[in-house]
Amino acid sequence: MRALRQSTAAEFGVAILVLVAGSTRVEPADGVRLRGRWFEENVRRAVQGAGRRLEAPSCAAVLDEFRDGGGRALSDRLRALSLDAPGYTRLVLFYDGSNDGPCLRPRVYAFTSPGSRVVRACPALGALAGARPEEAEAVVIHELLHTLGLADDRPSSASITAAVLRRCRGDARQLD
């Protein structure tokens, strides 16, 4: 009976291994989870571009400019997670926000809640990424700042994006 149990357990283990190995769904190395939506690849390029920009110390320094609700620099939040900015970019999850209220408003590209690792991407972000990639990458970095705890109301959304553009403009091209 014992040999039968071991044999059955081994066969079960092999069956699980085959099932997992035979799975056709492979998650990308980034956090973009738009499930084939028309704007998925554009958003993916924007997220990857934002990660490349954040490799430059001048761009990553934008994390020192902003603070979380407790007054801590966002760069300190990353250090507490033992991550650098490009690594963190790959861990933030981007889901489809098409049907959510904020995405139905003009000039809303994405949104999140401070401290959440989930960003809702709007179709407008995909369109922006196709037309003006540098701006879309700045929007992604802007949202990353919120995921690290930057509050929605201070400073204004426009001034956050302006700070990102000021710090990160051109950095991705210099790294390629």
Sequence and secondary structure as in RCSB ss.txt:
>XXXX:A:sequence
MRALRQSTAAEFGVAILVLVAGSTRVEPADGVRLRGRWFEENVRRAVQGAGRRLEAPSCAAVLDEFRDGGGRALS
DRLRALSLDAPGYTRLVLFYDGSNDGPCLRPRVYAFTSPGSRVVRACPALGALAGARPEEAEAVVIHELLHTLGL
ADDRPSSASITAAVLRRCRGDARQLD
>XXXX:A:secstr
 HHHHHHHHHHHHHHHHHHHHT      SSSEE TT TTHHHHHHHHHHHHHHTTSHHHHTHHHH B TTS BHH
HHHHHTT  HHHHHHHSEEEE TTSGGGGSTT  EE  TT SEEEE HHHHHHHHH HHHHHHHHHHHHHHHTT 
 SSSS HHHHHHHHHHHHTTHHHHH 
